[in-house]
Amino acid sequence: RYYSDTARLVAVVCALFVSFTYVAGQMRGVGVVFSRFLEVDVNTGVVVGMAIVFMYAVMGGMKGITYTQVAQYVVLIFAYMVP
């Protein structure tokens, strides 16, 4: 969409940086949750969580991932409104 190759490159770098930052936070949260739930190390919890997300994405496709995001936002909204 940009007519400048430099603007495209900057947009791609920014999108990758934001995406990796978001995924790193999500994976750390998944690792903490699974490590406490399964009583294992955080790194093992991250691997277990990544495997579950991968299998869910493979089996359910993009539609399944979309429903997961909807459920996540419903939980977040509920968690902010209750207190």
Contacts in CASP RR format, 6 or more apart in sequence:
PFRMAT RR
TARGET T0000
AUTHOR 0000-0000-0000
METHOD contacts of the structure
MODEL  1
RYYSDTARLVAVVCALFVSFTYVAGQMRGVGVVFSRFLEVDVNTGVVVGM
AIVFMYAVMGGMKGITYTQVAQYVVLIFAYMVP
2 8 0 8 1.000
2 11 0 8 1.000
27 46 0 8 1.000
27 49 0 8 1.000
27 50 0 8 1.000
28 42 0 8 1.000
28 46 0 8 1.000
30 45 0 8 1.000
30 46 0 8 1.000
30 49 0 8 1.000
30 50 0 8 1.000
30 53 0 8 1.000
31 42 0 8 1.000
31 43 0 8 1.000
31 45 0 8 1.000
31 46 0 8 1.000
31 48 0 8 1.000
31 49 0 8 1.000
32 42 0 8 1.000
34 40 0 8 1.000
34 44 0 8 1.000
34 45 0 8 1.000
34 46 0 8 1.000
34 48 0 8 1.000
34 49 0 8 1.000
35 41 0 8 1.000
35 42 0 8 1.000
35 44 0 8 1.000
35 45 0 8 1.000
38 44 0 8 1.000
38 45 0 8 1.000
38 48 0 8 1.000
40 48 0 8 1.000
56 64 0 8 1.000
56 65 0 8 1.000
56 68 0 8 1.000
57 64 0 8 1.000
57 65 0 8 1.000
END
